[in-house]
Amino acid sequence: MKEKIATFLAGLIQYDYMLFGAIFTLFILLIILALLLRKKMGLSIFLVFLSFTILFAGPTVGYLQMHNYLFKNSLKLISEKKLLFSDAIIVKGSITNDSQLDFQSCQIDVDIHRVSKNIVKNYLYQYKTIQQMSFVEENITIGDTRNFKVIVEPFTYSKEYNITLGAKCK
């Protein structure tokens, strides 16, 4: 757990600190306003609840929205092929930098999921991967598209499957 927290803190950028500081300042201001308006009990209680909601939900929602905007990218699955004489799949795809910043690194994840005719099972299978492969693509400039090829092995699943691509860039 300490390792995950240390990794998260090491990956924060200047905008993250500004966001967290602004949210904490807003929390303090709303608490002070609630104290000043303590004669109006209903408004004061509402401001306290609002300030704590902002304190707990704001950093998470703000972090996710800001990183989706700052590090916007698009992934495209070009092809996938299961090899006949080897227990492997070759996945070809591309990643495009759609943001206004250059990416120093992008961790690209290839997830393979089961497929079922049952709608409920299909929904649950998208959260449980059969196999996962990750790799890092370095230095992607604004508007640049990089093609990649990944060999996922060993892959012994013989039934129908889906491939999902995901990327976390910074």
C-alpha positions in Angstrom: 0.0 0.0 0.0 2.9 2.4 0.8 4.3 1.7 -2.6 1.1 2.6 -4.4 0.7 5.8 -2.5 4.4 6.7 -3.1 4.0 6.0 -6.8 0.8 8.1 -7.0 2.5 11.0 -5.2 5.5 10.8 -7.5 3.3 11.0 -10.6 1.5 14.2 -9.6 2.0 17.2 -11.7 1.8 20.9 -11.0 -1.8 21.1 -12.0 -2.7 18.4 -9.5 -1.3 20.4 -6.6 -3.1 23.5 -7.8 -6.4 21.6 -7.9 -5.9 20.1 -4.4 -5.0 23.5 -3.0 -8.0 25.2 -4.6 -10.4 22.5 -3.3 -8.9 22.8 0.2 -9.2 26.6 0.1 -12.8 26.4 -1.1 -13.5 23.9 1.8 -12.0 26.4 4.3 -14.0 29.3 2.8 -17.3 27.5 3.0 -16.7 26.4 6.6 -15.9 30.0 7.5 -19.0 31.2 5.7 -21.1 28.6 7.5 -19.7 29.8 10.8 -20.5 33.4 9.9 -24.1 32.5 8.9 -24.7 30.3 12.0 -27.8 32.3 12.8 -29.4 30.9 9.7 -29.2 27.2 10.7 -30.5 25.6 7.5 -28.1 27.5 5.3 -25.2 26.9 7.7 -25.8 23.1 7.7 -26.2 23.1 4.0 -22.8 24.9 3.6 -21.1 22.4 6.0 -22.4 19.4 4.0 -21.5 21.1 0.8 -18.0 21.9 2.0 -17.4 18.3 3.1 -18.8 16.9 -0.1 -16.4 19.1 -2.0 -13.5 18.1 0.2 -14.0 14.4 -0.3 -15.5 14.2 -3.9 -13.7 17.2 -5.4 -10.1 15.8 -5.6 -11.2 12.5 -7.1 -13.6 13.9 -9.7 -11.3 16.9 -10.4 -8.2 14.7 -10.8 -10.0 12.3 -13.2 -11.6 15.0 -15.3 -8.4 17.1 -15.5 -6.3 14.1 -16.6 -8.8 13.1 -19.2 -8.6 16.7 -20.6 -4.8 17.2 -20.3 -3.8 13.8 -21.5 -6.5 13.0 -24.0 -5.5 10.2 -26.4 -7.3 7.8 -28.7 -6.5 4.2 -29.2 -7.4 2.1 -32.2 -7.3 -1.6 -32.5 -6.0 -2.3 -36.0 -5.9 -6.1 -36.0 -5.6 -9.2 -33.8 -4.6 -12.6 -34.8 -4.4 -15.9 -32.8 -1.3 -17.8 -33.8 -2.0 -21.4 -34.9 1.3 -23.1 -33.9 2.0 -21.1 -30.8 0.0 -20.1 -27.7 -0.1 -16.4 -28.5 -2.0 -13.5 -29.9 -0.6 -10.7 -32.0 -2.4 -7.4 -31.3 -1.7 -4.4 -33.6 -3.0 -1.0 -32.7 -2.2 2.7 -32.7 -2.2 5.5 -30.2 -2.8 9.2 -31.1 -1.9 12.2 -28.9 -5.1 14.3 -29.0 -4.1 16.7 -26.2 -2.3 20.0 -26.1 0.7 18.6 -24.3 3.5 16.2 -25.3 3.4 12.8 -23.6 6.5 11.8 -21.8 5.3 8.2 -21.5 2.1 6.2 -22.1 1.3 2.9 -20.4 -0.8 1.0 -22.8 -2.8 -2.0 -21.5 -4.1 -4.8 -23.6 -6.9 -6.7 -21.8 -8.5 -9.9 -23.1 -12.0 -10.8 -21.8 -14.4 -13.7 -22.2 -17.6 -13.3 -24.3 -20.9 -14.8 -23.4 -24.4 -14.8 -25.0 -25.8 -14.0 -21.5 -26.0 -10.2 -21.1 -25.3 -10.3 -17.4 -22.3 -12.5 -17.8 -21.0 -10.3 -20.6 -21.3 -7.3 -18.3 -19.4 -9.1 -15.5 -16.7 -10.5 -17.9 -15.7 -7.0 -19.0 -14.3 -6.5 -15.5 -12.5 -9.8 -15.2 -9.6 -10.2 -17.6 -8.4 -13.6 -18.9 -5.0 -12.1 -19.7 -3.4 -8.7 -19.6 -0.3 -7.2 -21.1 1.2 -3.8 -20.5 4.0 -1.8 -22.1 5.2 1.8 -22.2 5.5 4.0 -25.3 7.8 7.0 -24.8 7.8 10.6 -26.1 4.7 11.1 -28.1 4.4 14.6 -29.4 1.2 16.6 -30.0 -0.9 15.1 -32.9 1.6 12.2 -33.3 0.3 8.7 -34.0 2.3 5.7 -33.0 1.6 2.1 -34.2 2.4 -0.8 -31.9 2.5 -4.5 -32.1 2.2 -6.7 -28.9 2.5 -10.4 -28.6 0.3 -11.7 -25.7 1.6 -15.1 -24.6 0.9 -17.6 -23.3 -2.7 -17.5 -24.4 -4.5 -20.8 -24.3 -8.1 -19.7 -24.2 -9.9 -21.4 -27.1 -13.4 -19.9 -27.0 -14.6 -16.4 -28.1 -12.9 -13.4 -26.6 -12.8 -9.6 -26.8 -9.7 -7.3 -26.7 -9.8 -4.0 -24.9 -7.1 -1.3 -25.2 -6.5 1.4 -22.5 -3.8 4.0 -22.0 -2.6 6.2 -19.1 -0.4 8.9 -20.4 1.6 11.6 -18.6 
